[in-house]
Amino acid sequence: MRIDRPPPGEELNEGEVTVPRASASLILVRDGDAGPEVLLVRRNPEQRFMGGAWVFPGGATATSDRDERATAVRELEEEAGVVLADGHELVRFSRWITPAQVTVRFDTHFFVARAPADVRPVVDGGECVDWRWLAPAEALRLGRREELALMFPTIKHLEQLAEFASVAELLAAARSRRVLAVEPRVLVEGGVAHVLLPGEPGYEDV
């Protein structure tokens, strides 16, 4: 991915590498007419970090959280007003670490969960100001048309989620997958930042 300037809150770091903060995000999914739909919330445009971006509910781990699953559940309730019952299945889907070249860094565990029946998201109007259920392919289309501001990790997750025909298929695949940490790297050439994933040409040279 090529960008001419970092998104809000993702300024490149010119000093010592920042230690990433532990965090978690929850990909809430439901079956729609044409396949799975995901819940995205829009961060307040006034916020410095990822202001205006459409993201999966999530945030930094608090001292009161017993583990990253607890973080994901708490953030879903705080940002989208969705409460999951005790014992609701959360399946670990991925783990992403912000590039070392970025100032604000997170070590984020992503979980996927089926939405409760008849769930009605509610945003607080402070940290998050809007929400939408979208098929992953539709979210990506709106992102390409710049009708949704999507961050790089969100895009890459939506690309994976678009491959599944149902929530059951997605959850079954998530239960069997091996989760390894993914840490993109940023290569800056001629004032343009290139985000590289492991295995892509140039990744090992950064």
N, C-alpha and C positions, 0 to 999 in steps of 0.2 A: 504494500500500500504506500502511496506517495502523497505527502502533504506539504503545502508551502508554508504552513505555520501550525504550531501545536494547538490542539483544542484548549479551551479555558481550563486552567488548573493543571495542565500537562506541560508546563514549560520545561525546556531542556535544562539539565543541571550542569553548571560549569564548575562545581566544587566537588567535595567528597561525595561518594555514593551514599544515598539515603537508605536506611534500613526500612524495608517494607513493613507496613502495619498489617496485622492479621485482620481479615475481613471475610464476609460471606455474602452471597447473593442467592435468591431463590427464583428459579424459573417456574412460574405457575402456569400450568397448561390445562386446556379443556378441549374437547372434541367440538369442532365447528362443522358447518355444512360441507366444507371442502377439505377437511383434515384438521390437524391440531392448530389451536390458536394459543398465543402466549400473551401474558399480561405485561405491558410496558407502562411505566410511569414517567412523567416528564418532570425533571428537576426544575426548581425555580430558576428562571433566567437571571435573577439577581445574585445567585450564588456564584462565588468565584470558581469553585471546583465543579466542572462539568455543567455549568449553568445552561439550562434550556435543553439538555440532552435527554433523549428517551432511553431508559435503562430498565434492567430487571431490578426489582426492589432489593436493596442490599446496603451494607455499610460496614464500618469498622466494628470489631469485636469489643464488647464492653467487659469490664472486670466482673460484672454480675453474670455473664454468659458462661455456662458450664463447658461449652464446646462450640465449634463452628456451626453445628446444626441449630443450636439455640440462638445463635446470632442471626441466622437466616430466617428463622421463624419470627423473632422479635422485629427484625427490619421489615418483614412483610406486613406485620400488623401496624407498625408505626407509619410506614410510607404508603400503604395501600388499604389499610383498614380491614385486612383479611386475617381472621383468626383461625388457626389450624388446631383441631382437637388433639389432645394428648394421644400419641400413638399413630398420628397421621404419617403415612409413609413419605419420607424424603430420600431420594436416591442421589448419591454423589455422582455428578456428571463431569466435572473438570476442575482444574486448578490452574489459575493464571497469576503470574507475578509480573508486575509493572516493570518495563525495561529499566536497567540501571542508569540509563542516560536521562531519565525523567526525575524531576525534583520530588513530586508527591507520589509515593509508591505504596502499593497494596499487594499482599499475598492473599488472593481471593479464592475461596472454595465455592464452587457453583453447585447447587442442588436443584433437582427437578422434582416437582410434585404435582399430582392431579388436583385441580381446583375442587373445593367442596361444591356440592350441588347448590344451585341457585345463589352462588356467591355474588355479592354486590360490593365491589371495591369503592372505597371512599378515601380521597386524599385530603391532607390537612390544610392545604393552601399555603403552607409555609415552606417546608422542605420540598414537597412535590405539589404540583399545581394541576395536573391532569392525568388521565389514564385511558388506555385503550386496549381492547382485545384485538389482536391482529394475527393473521396467518404469517408465519415467518417470511414466506416469499413476498407477501404484500408489504410487510415492513421494510424489506430490502428494496423493493421497488420505490417506495416512498422516500427512502433514504437516498437512492440514486437521483431522484428528482428534487432532492433537498427540501422535501416537505416534512421530513423528520430528521432531526439531528441525531445521528447514531455514532457511537464511539467504536473504535477498532475492535475491542473484545466483544462488544454486542453484535457487531456485524459478523464476526467469525462464528459466534454461537448460533446466530440466526441461520447462517448457511448450513450448519450441521442439522439444526432442527427441521429445516425445510425438506430434509430427506425422508421424513417419517410420515406414514399415511394415517396414523392414529396415535392417541395417547398411550394405548396399551402397547403398541409396537415400540414407541419411544422409551417407555419405562422398562420394557423387557431388555432392550439394547443397553440402557444405562446400567441395569443391574449386572450385566455380564462384562461391561467394559473395564479395562484397566486404566485407572486415572493416574497420569503422570503430570508433573508440573510443567507448564509451558511458560517460557520467559522470552518474549519478543526482544529484539534489539533494534536500535535506531541508528541508521547510517545517514549522516548528513553530507551531501555532496552539492556544491554550488548553491548553498543556502536552502536546499530542499531536503526534507527529512524522508527517508525511506524506512518503513517499518518492516522488519524481516522476521519470519518465523523459523524455528529450528528446521534444518533441512533445505532451506531456500538458499540460492547462490549468494554468497557474500556474508552469510550469517556468522560463520566461524572467523571471519576477518575483522569483525567489529570489536 
